[in-house]
Amino acid sequence: MKKIKYLALVIAATLVSGCEHLFDEYNTDPNSIEMWQIHPEGMMEQLLFSAADGLMYGTWQLNGELMQYTVSLQAENIHRYIIRDAFVQTPWSYLSRQAANADHMRRLAILKNEPNCEAIALTMRALMVSNQTDLFGSIPFSEAYKGRDTVAITQPRYDTQQEIYTQLLEDLERANSLYNVNKPLQSPNKDLLYGGDLSKWRKFTNSLHLRLLMRLSNRDEEMQVSQKMQAMLNNPSTYPIFTDNSDNAMYVYTNISPNINRFGKYTEKNFSSNVRVMAEYFINLLNELGDPRLPLYAVLQGDTWQGLPSGYPTTETINNGSATLNKAILGDYTSPYCFMRYDEVLFILAEATYRGMIKGGEIQAQRYYEQGILASIDYWDSINPSSVHINELQKEQYLQKTTYNNTLKQIMEQKYIAQFWCGYEAWADYRRTGYPELIIGTGTDNNGVLPTRLMYPQRSQQTNSEHYAEAVEQMGGDNMRIPVWWSLKAVNN
């Protein structure tokens, strides 16, 4: 059996997807290990680290620029909807790679009869695959990750989003059923998400399940979203979900090499006012609301809060004293990264109640909405290294300022504020609902349309041309105006 490096188990299997990673992979064991001899828990540390690493890069590089959290002053032009191939190759690569690693962990868990490891692997695979299909549309899935099989598949077909989401929902159902808290992990120290607490992993699995169901809200009838969501909420003992911030899927960096948050190191210059600043829309929104999270997200430059217009023409002056990202909270070597938080679950429930997808009515929707705001404030305040923290009076005043008005716009606006620095979630919500109502800059490309998806990277076109062509024909093209299947535009077309 061929020897390979520890936790680089499936790179060959993912080459068909053109898999590279922005950062060098770290390696906690220089010895070679038989591919199928490693215990599945041995994959957790690297899998979780790399997944957090990649999604943190994605929220800064793409989501932040597209969703008008930040504006780059460099030549990247993402906020102008000019996205070079390198910036689509990166998320395609790391999401493919970590989905493949999660799949290998799943197969190892089945081989070694480790159901808890299988549940964790299914959850992480669903997280990676859902992000990849949300970015691109159809992607290799059912035939992916099989490059090392006896009958190898090196050019997998592209599954449609409906096919992928159908399988992911089934996978999360299975994962929920597999957890056995009476059989603890052998190496809980390798679990830097929950320290081996399987009850919290189960909550993450089901909370992620809610996220994916809400992603399909525009396809409710054909995917039975409301029915499935209500069934989960009717059975909290069978489907436990996040109930407070202690349940957050928060990756903990120890600041002991190699487990260091490398975002600050690799992007240090991007916290300076001459490289990347806060966007005008986001700063104005928070400032006008008197949002207590504003100084946690950003650093004031000058006497007044200012941001730079997203998509500004290249002929305009760019340095106007705009605020910058808060390096102390976001860029420290121990700054945590959350795959999903309690506040997101609350906003999902607020939206579902508002839409009539689940029981509760307006009063319950308001309760979820307010709890979501408070959970977000409490989370961000909890990771604030400053000695000055948000007090109860500030929270009460903010709830009064943002009194619930029973509109989807308000729910999604507050969710947008809360989802700062959380993968690609804000962009997905925008495509799904049309909120928040962003101001499209006059210097934007793509016919002035905020991208509805990313184009496929050139390497995937070259290495799997036949299936690439099939996917493009099925979707109706390969450009940044083709709506993904679950989006509002796709449903309204």
TALIN-V715171 format. One record per residue. PSI is psi in whole degrees, -180 to 180 (999 if undefined). D_CENTER is the distance of its C-alpha to the mean C-alpha in whole Angstrom. Layout:
# TALIN-V715171
psi: <PSI	PSI>
d_center: <D_CENTER	D_CENTER>
This chain:
# TALIN-V715171
psi: <138	139	145	167	150	125	16	44	-29	25	-42	-35	-24	1	-27	-20	6	47	119	172	147	-46	159	141	138	159	112	-5	112	-8	153	147	144	137	-41	10	-22	144	142	-30	-24	-14	-13	-46	-50	-41	-48	-42	-50	-35	-44	-42	-49	-44	-32	-41	-42	-39	-32	-45	-45	-58	-43	-40	-42	-36	16	38	-41	166	123	140	3	-166	16	-43	16	-36	-12	7	28	103	109	161	-36	-32	-9	-28	-38	-55	-36	-43	-53	-32	-40	-45	-47	-29	-40	-41	-40	-38	-38	-39	-41	-46	-36	-41	-40	-44	-39	11	56	82	-35	-40	-37	-41	-44	-43	-42	-39	-47	-36	-42	-39	-47	-46	-41	-40	-42	-45	-32	-33	-39	-26	-128	136	161	132	-65	-29	6	168	25	21	-20	3	162	-45	91	143	108	-10	76	151	158	120	149	163	-38	-42	-43	-49	-36	-45	-40	-39	-39	-40	-42	-32	-46	-45	-45	-36	-15	-25	135	99	-14	-2	83	160	147	-33	72	-20	-19	-10	91	16	-53	5	31	6	99	-27	-35	-36	-41	-39	-40	-45	-47	-32	-40	-38	-43	-41	-47	-36	-44	-31	-29	18	-31	-8	34	-50	-48	-25	1	46	-51	-43	-45	-40	-45	-38	-39	-46	-25	-15	69	-25	-30	-34	69	140	176	135	-9	178	-17	-15	-9	139	76	116	128	121	129	-13	19	117	136	6	70	138	108	-1	-49	-41	-47	-16	25	-41	-21	0	1	155	-9	8	-52	130	173	149	148	-44	-48	-46	-45	-41	-51	-40	-42	-31	-9	39	123	-11	-13	-51	-8	-34	-36	165	127	136	98	-152	-21	153	122	153	166	136	129	139	27	148	148	-16	-10	155	137	-25	103	24	31	150	160	166	147	99	-35	-34	-37	-28	12	155	-17	5	124	164	133	126	-35	147	166	-40	-35	-43	-43	-40	-33	-46	-36	-45	-44	-39	-44	-43	-11	17	-30	165	156	-42	-174	-39	-43	-37	-42	-40	-46	-43	-50	-40	-35	-43	-48	-38	-39	-47	-45	-39	-53	-35	-31	-25	10	116	-9	157	-11	122	166	130	173	-35	-41	-40	-45	-43	-37	-40	-37	-39	-30	35	133	130	14	45	147	-35	-45	-41	-47	-30	-44	-33	-39	-44	-43	-32	8	130	38	77	-135	19	-41	-39	-40	-44	-38	-44	-29	-35	-21	4	150	168	83	153	112	126	154	-13	18	155	-160	36	27	19	123	127	136	-14	174	148	153	142	150	-36	-38	-32	-38	-36	-14	54	-38	-50	-29	-47	-39	-43	-43	-42	-43	-39	-21	13	172	75	179	19	-2	120	140	158	-40	-4	161	-39	-40	-40	-36	-14	999>
d_center: <36	34	33	30	28	26	22	23	24	22	22	25	24	21	23	23	20	21	19	19	16	17	18	21	20	22	24	26	28	31	32	32	31	32	29	30	31	28	27	24	23	24	21	18	19	18	15	13	14	13	10	9	11	9	6	8	10	8	8	11	13	11	9	12	15	14	14	16	15	17	20	21	24	24	25	21	22	18	19	22	20	22	19	21	21	20	16	15	17	15	11	13	15	13	11	14	16	13	13	17	17	16	18	21	21	21	24	26	25	27	30	30	30	27	25	23	22	21	19	17	17	16	13	12	13	11	8	8	11	9	6	10	12	10	10	14	16	18	17	19	18	22	24	21	21	25	26	28	30	33	33	30	28	27	27	25	24	21	21	20	17	19	20	17	16	19	19	15	17	20	18	17	20	22	20	20	24	24	24	27	27	31	30	28	26	28	26	24	24	22	19	18	15	18	21	22	22	22	22	19	17	18	17	13	14	16	13	11	14	14	10	11	15	14	12	16	18	20	21	22	26	25	22	24	21	23	25	22	20	24	25	22	23	27	26	25	27	25	22	21	18	17	20	19	18	19	17	13	11	12	13	16	18	22	23	25	25	23	20	20	17	18	16	19	21	20	19	22	24	21	21	25	26	27	24	21	22	20	20	23	22	19	22	25	23	22	26	27	26	27	23	24	20	21	23	20	18	21	24	27	29	33	34	32	28	27	24	25	25	22	23	27	30	30	34	33	33	30	30	31	30	26	24	22	19	20	20	22	19	16	18	20	20	19	17	14	10	9	6	8	11	14	14	11	14	17	16	15	18	20	19	20	23	24	24	26	24	24	27	28	29	29	30	27	24	25	25	22	21	23	21	18	19	21	18	16	19	20	17	17	21	21	19	22	24	27	30	29	27	26	29	30	32	29	27	30	30	27	27	30	29	26	28	27	28	27	25	22	21	22	19	16	18	17	14	13	15	13	10	11	9	5	3	5	5	9	10	9	11	14	14	15	17	18	17	18	21	20	23	23	25	28	28	25	25	24	27	25	22	19	17	16	15	15	19	19	20	23	24	22	25	27	27	26	28	30	26	25	28	27	24	24	28	26	23	26	25	23	22	19	21	21	19	17	18	16	17	19	21	21	23	25	27>
